[in-house]
Amino acid sequence: MSAIPAVVLGGTGYVAGELLRLIAAHPRFELAAVMSDTQPGEPLAAAFPHLASAYPDERFKSQAQLQEIVSAARLSAVFSAAPHGASAALIDAPRERRGCRKPRA
């Protein structure tokens, strides 16, 4: 069974670090991208030294890069570690690009 690409939004805080730790140990998820508006291009290990062995070459991605990754994948898991007020917009952007409809309220 192939791995499911996992994406983490809002990737520089404590919650993101915990999500990244869980993804690294998960048998079905493989990290595809970690988005950071403030640190795109910076090494993930600079923010999370304890995860350097799990993600030695991973760098934070911009929102545009993340949207390309999610759009290209047939299936992906998107985890948000962004602040509550920012999460909805960050999650909607890749969904809309893929042509997904918003769920009914």
N, C-alpha and C positions, 0 to 999 in steps of 0.2 A: 504494500500500500504506500503510495507516495505521500510525502510531507505536505502539509497545508501551509502556505505562506502566511506568516503573521506580521502584522504592521502595528506599531505602537505610535499613537499620536501624543504630542506633548511630552516628549521623551527625556527631559532633563531632571525631573524631580524624584522624590522618594517613591511615589506610586509607580512611576515608569521603571525605576530600578527593580522593584519587586516583580513587576510584570516580566521584565527581561530575564530575571533569575528563573522564574517559573517556565518561561518559554524555552530557555536553554536546557532545562531538565525534562521537558515534555516529549513524549515519544512520537507525537504526530505533528507538532508545529516546528517550523523552521523560520527563523527571523528573516524577513524580506526587507524591512525598512524600519527606521526609527525617525520620526519627524521632530524637528525642533526649529521653530521660527527664529530663535536667537542664536543658534549654533550650527547652521547647516555647513557641512564640510568638515566639521571638527570631529576628531576621533571619539568614539563612544567611551573608550577606556579613560579618557580625560575626565569625564563626568562620573564614571563608575569603575574605578580601578579594580574593584573586586570581581568585575566581569570581564577583565582583559583576556583571560584565558579562554572564555567562552566565545568572545567576539573580538578576536585580535585585529581584524582589518575593517571592522564596521565603522562607518561614519554617519553622523546625523544627516538626514536628507531634508530638503526644502519641501514645502507643500506641493509645488509643481512636480518635483521628482516623485513624491509619494503617489500623486494622482496617476502618473504614468505607470508605476509599478502595479497599483491596484487595477487599473484599466486593462493591463496586459494579462493579468491572472484570471483564469477561469473561475477559480475559487480562492477566497482569502478570508482570513480572520482579522478584523480590525478592533484593536483594543484602545480605549481612550484613557490617558492619564492626564489629560488637559483639564484646566479648571472648568467647573460646571457650566459657566456661561459661554465658554468657547467650544465646548464639545460638540454641540449640535451642528454648528456651521462646519466644523472640521470633518464630521462624519458625513454630512450631506454632500459636500463637494465631490468626493470620489464616487458616491452613489449616483449623483446626477450625471456625472461624466459617463458612467456605464449605462445610463438610460433607465435606471431603477426608479420606480415610482415611490413616492413617500407613502408610508402606511397610513391608513385612515385612522382618525382620532376616535 
